[in-house]
């Protein structure tokens, strides 16, 4: 059984750990607020672009032949490119582990296809490198502070590969921000682009052919999908880390209470034993 001195040292160590987890929770809460604001601010723009894309596509289908656009070409999925958005650091509960489990299931369901993984974040790269997966690229340092230019560069590279026929499909695996308690894991196909159906048609006056305008909008649509994935994943990560640090602080408090109770019991037993020895010695005299 541990003595009083050992228990005091353990209590002091757990208290120090609790101070760190509380500080990390506060930092994650501040980052979450900023990341959530950016993610929410991008949603109206994405909705407007999707609505505009559907209307331009409808006009292009009525006036011109838009089926030859490379980003709309549908092919057999023999070569699949997977864009995996994970974090650079851990301490966020099952944020990365749950996403990797979904990706591994996806790979198992497409064993007949050649799958390449483009990793955003160090955790995803390290995990699938250990599994011996085909890593086609790695992007480090863009997860914590996503920038549109960096997301657009990734999207342009992958779109060019798809247009050249080097890949037959592009999938995106990401944790999307749902609420503070748990993220929503999303694994969806973004290439070839599935044009959204327009609920209401607008009578546009086009200064250039609709098909030509559509060819300029499609790459922007892919860039926005990648950028939004980074924003949503960053928000979800900070929420998961805040929750994990809150649970760690609560568990540390429980450990401190248990250790304090054990220390008091050990100290009381030591005092009782000393009293018995004194009384026994006095009786013997």
C-alpha positions as CSV (number, residue, x, y, z in Angstrom):
1,X,0.0,0.0,0.0
2,X,1.3,3.5,-0.9
3,X,2.3,5.7,2.0
4,X,1.1,9.2,2.7
5,X,4.0,10.9,0.9
6,X,3.5,8.9,-2.3
7,X,-0.2,9.7,-2.3
8,X,0.5,13.4,-1.8
9,X,2.9,13.4,-4.8
10,X,0.3,11.7,-6.9
11,X,-2.4,14.2,-5.9
12,X,0.0,17.1,-6.7
13,X,0.7,15.6,-10.1
14,X,-3.0,15.1,-11.0
15,X,-3.7,18.7,-9.9
16,X,-1.1,20.0,-12.2
17,X,-2.5,17.9,-15.1
18,X,-6.0,19.3,-14.3
19,X,-4.7,22.8,-14.6
20,X,-3.3,22.0,-18.0
21,X,-6.5,20.4,-19.3
22,X,-8.5,23.3,-18.1
23,X,-6.3,25.7,-19.9
24,X,-6.4,23.6,-23.1
25,X,-10.2,23.6,-22.8
26,X,-10.3,27.4,-22.6
27,X,-8.0,27.7,-25.6
28,X,-10.1,25.3,-27.7
29,X,-13.3,27.1,-26.7
30,X,-11.8,30.4,-28.0
31,X,-10.6,28.8,-31.2
32,X,-14.0,27.1,-31.7
33,X,-15.8,30.4,-31.6
34,X,-13.6,31.9,-34.4
35,X,-13.7,28.7,-36.5
36,X,-17.4,28.3,-36.1
37,X,-18.0,31.9,-37.3
38,X,-15.9,31.3,-40.4
39,X,-17.7,28.0,-41.2
40,X,-21.1,29.5,-40.8
41,X,-20.1,32.6,-42.9
42,X,-19.2,30.4,-45.8
43,X,-22.5,28.5,-46.0
44,X,-24.6,31.2,-47.6
45,X,-22.0,31.7,-50.3
46,X,-21.9,27.9,-51.0
47,X,-25.7,27.8,-51.2
48,X,-25.8,30.7,-53.6
49,X,-23.1,29.2,-55.8
50,X,-24.9,25.9,-55.9
51,X,-28.1,27.6,-56.9
52,X,-26.3,29.6,-59.6
53,X,-24.6,26.4,-60.9
54,X,-27.9,24.6,-61.2
55,X,-29.5,27.5,-63.2
56,X,-26.5,27.9,-65.5
57,X,-26.4,24.1,-66.1
58,X,-30.1,24.1,-67.0
59,X,-29.5,26.9,-69.5
60,X,-26.4,25.1,-70.9
61,X,-28.3,21.9,-71.4
62,X,-31.1,23.7,-73.2
63,X,-28.8,25.8,-75.5
64,X,-25.4,24.0,-75.8
65,X,-23.9,20.6,-75.3
66,X,-22.4,20.7,-71.8
67,X,-21.9,16.9,-71.6
68,X,-18.3,17.2,-72.9
69,X,-17.1,19.2,-69.9
70,X,-14.3,17.2,-68.2
71,X,-15.5,17.6,-64.6
72,X,-18.9,16.2,-65.5
73,X,-17.6,13.1,-67.3
74,X,-18.7,9.9,-65.5
75,X,-16.3,6.9,-65.8
76,X,-16.0,3.5,-64.2
77,X,-14.3,4.0,-60.8
78,X,-11.2,2.0,-61.4
79,X,-8.9,4.7,-60.0
80,X,-10.3,6.5,-56.9
81,X,-8.7,9.5,-55.2
82,X,-9.6,10.1,-51.6
83,X,-9.1,13.5,-50.0
84,X,-8.8,12.8,-46.3
85,X,-9.0,15.8,-43.9
86,X,-7.6,15.0,-40.4
87,X,-5.9,17.0,-37.7
88,X,-2.2,17.7,-37.1
89,X,-2.5,16.9,-33.4
90,X,-4.5,14.7,-31.1
91,X,-6.1,15.1,-27.7
92,X,-9.5,15.3,-29.2
93,X,-11.1,12.0,-28.2
94,X,-12.3,9.9,-31.2
95,X,-12.1,12.7,-33.7
96,X,-9.6,11.1,-35.9
97,X,-10.2,7.4,-35.0
98,X,-13.8,7.5,-36.0
99,X,-13.0,9.1,-39.3
100,X,-10.2,6.5,-40.0
101,X,-12.7,3.7,-39.3
102,X,-15.1,5.0,-41.9
103,X,-12.2,5.4,-44.5
104,X,-11.0,1.8,-43.8
105,X,-14.6,0.6,-44.4
106,X,-14.7,2.5,-47.7
107,X,-11.4,1.0,-48.8
108,X,-12.7,-2.5,-47.9
109,X,-15.8,-1.9,-50.0
110,X,-13.8,-0.9,-53.1
111,X,-11.1,-3.5,-53.1
112,X,-11.3,-3.9,-56.9
113,X,-10.3,-0.2,-57.4
114,X,-6.9,1.5,-57.1
115,X,-7.3,3.9,-54.2
116,X,-4.9,6.8,-53.5
117,X,-5.1,8.9,-50.4
118,X,-4.4,12.7,-50.4
119,X,-3.9,13.5,-46.7
120,X,-4.5,16.8,-45.1
121,X,-3.2,16.7,-41.5
122,X,-0.4,14.7,-39.9
123,X,-2.6,12.2,-38.1
124,X,-4.1,10.9,-41.3
125,X,-0.7,10.6,-43.0
126,X,0.9,8.7,-40.1
127,X,-2.0,6.3,-39.7
128,X,-2.4,5.2,-43.3
129,X,1.4,5.2,-43.8
130,X,1.6,2.6,-41.1
131,X,-1.1,0.6,-42.8
132,X,0.8,0.7,-46.1
133,X,-1.8,2.6,-48.0
134,X,-1.1,4.4,-51.2
135,X,-0.4,8.0,-50.1
136,X,-0.4,10.3,-53.2
137,X,0.2,13.6,-51.3
138,X,0.4,15.2,-47.9
139,X,-0.5,18.8,-46.8
140,X,0.8,19.9,-43.4
141,X,0.1,23.1,-41.5
142,X,-3.1,24.2,-43.3
143,X,-5.6,22.6,-40.9
144,X,-5.3,25.0,-37.9
145,X,-5.8,28.1,-40.0
146,X,-7.4,27.2,-43.4
147,X,-6.9,29.6,-46.2
148,X,-8.9,29.7,-49.4
149,X,-5.7,29.9,-51.6
150,X,-4.3,26.7,-50.1
151,X,-7.6,24.8,-50.5
152,X,-8.0,26.1,-54.0
153,X,-4.5,24.8,-54.9
154,X,-5.4,21.3,-53.7
155,X,-8.7,21.4,-55.6
156,X,-7.0,22.6,-58.8
157,X,-4.4,19.8,-58.7
158,X,-7.0,17.1,-58.1
159,X,-9.4,18.6,-60.8
160,X,-6.6,18.6,-63.3
161,X,-5.8,15.0,-62.6
162,X,-9.5,14.1,-63.1
163,X,-9.7,16.1,-66.3
164,X,-6.6,14.3,-67.6
165,X,-8.2,10.9,-66.8
166,X,-5.6,10.0,-64.2
167,X,-8.3,9.4,-61.6
168,X,-11.9,8.3,-62.2
169,X,-13.5,9.7,-59.0
170,X,-12.7,12.0,-56.2
171,X,-14.1,11.4,-52.7
172,X,-13.9,13.6,-49.7
173,X,-13.7,12.2,-46.1
174,X,-14.1,14.9,-43.4
175,X,-15.5,15.6,-39.9
176,X,-18.2,18.2,-40.3
177,X,-19.3,20.4,-37.5
178,X,-22.7,19.3,-36.2
179,X,-22.7,20.4,-32.6
180,X,-20.2,20.7,-29.7
181,X,-20.9,17.1,-28.4
182,X,-20.1,15.1,-31.6
183,X,-19.1,15.8,-35.2
184,X,-20.8,14.4,-38.3
185,X,-18.5,12.2,-40.4
186,X,-19.0,12.7,-44.1
187,X,-17.6,10.7,-47.0
188,X,-19.0,11.9,-50.3
189,X,-18.1,12.1,-53.9
190,X,-17.2,15.5,-55.3
191,X,-15.9,14.5,-58.8
192,X,-17.5,13.9,-61.1
193,X,-19.8,16.8,-60.1
194,X,-23.4,16.0,-59.8
195,X,-25.2,19.2,-60.8
196,X,-27.8,20.2,-58.2
197,X,-31.4,20.3,-59.3
198,X,-32.8,23.8,-59.4
199,X,-36.0,24.4,-57.5
200,X,-36.7,27.7,-59.2
201,X,-35.5,28.9,-62.5
202,X,-34.2,32.4,-63.0
203,X,-34.2,34.2,-66.4
204,X,-30.5,35.1,-66.8
205,X,-29.0,37.2,-69.6
206,X,-25.7,35.6,-70.4
207,X,-22.9,37.6,-71.9
208,X,-21.1,34.4,-72.9
209,X,-22.4,30.9,-73.8
210,X,-23.8,29.1,-70.8
211,X,-21.6,26.1,-71.4
212,X,-18.5,28.3,-71.3
213,X,-19.7,30.0,-68.1
214,X,-20.4,26.6,-66.6
215,X,-16.8,25.4,-67.4
216,X,-15.6,28.3,-65.3
217,X,-18.0,27.7,-62.4
218,X,-17.3,24.0,-62.0
219,X,-13.7,24.4,-60.8
220,X,-14.8,27.1,-58.4
221,X,-17.4,24.8,-57.1
222,X,-14.8,22.1,-56.3
223,X,-12.5,24.7,-54.7
224,X,-15.3,25.8,-52.4
225,X,-16.1,22.2,-51.4
226,X,-12.5,21.6,-50.3
227,X,-12.3,25.0,-48.5
228,X,-15.6,24.4,-46.7
229,X,-14.3,20.9,-45.7
230,X,-11.3,22.5,-44.0
231,X,-13.4,25.0,-42.2
232,X,-16.0,22.5,-41.0
233,X,-13.3,20.0,-39.9
234,X,-11.4,22.7,-38.0
235,X,-14.6,23.7,-36.1
236,X,-15.4,20.0,-35.4
237,X,-11.8,19.4,-34.1
238,X,-11.9,22.3,-31.7
239,X,-15.3,21.2,-30.4
240,X,-14.1,17.7,-29.9
241,X,-10.9,18.8,-28.2
242,X,-12.9,21.1,-25.9
243,X,-15.2,18.3,-24.9
244,X,-12.2,15.9,-24.4
245,X,-10.4,18.4,-22.2
246,X,-13.6,19.0,-20.2
247,X,-14.0,15.2,-19.6
248,X,-10.3,15.0,-18.7
249,X,-10.6,17.8,-16.1
250,X,-13.7,16.1,-14.6
251,X,-11.9,12.7,-14.4
252,X,-8.9,14.4,-12.8
253,X,-11.2,15.8,-10.1
254,X,-12.6,12.4,-9.5
255,X,-9.1,10.9,-9.2
256,X,-8.1,13.7,-6.8
257,X,-11.1,12.9,-4.6
258,X,-10.3,9.2,-4.6
259,X,-6.6,9.7,-3.8
260,X,-7.4,12.2,-1.0
261,X,-9.8,9.7,0.6
262,X,-7.1,7.0,0.4
263,X,-4.5,9.3,1.8
264,X,-6.8,10.2,4.8
265,X,-7.4,6.5,5.4
266,X,-3.7,5.7,5.3
267,X,-2.9,8.6,7.6
268,X,-5.7,7.6,10.0
269,X,-4.4,4.0,10.1
270,X,-0.9,5.2,10.8
271,X,-2.1,7.4,13.7
272,X,-4.2,4.6,15.1
273,X,-1.2,2.2,14.9
274,X,1.0,4.7,16.7
275,X,-1.6,5.2,19.5
276,X,-1.9,1.4,19.9
277,X,1.9,1.1,20.2
278,X,2.1,3.9,22.8
279,X,-0.8,2.4,24.8
280,X,0.8,-1.1,24.6
281,X,4.1,0.3,25.7
282,X,2.6,2.1,28.7
283,X,0.7,-1.0,29.7
284,X,3.9,-3.1,29.6
285,X,5.7,-0.7,31.9
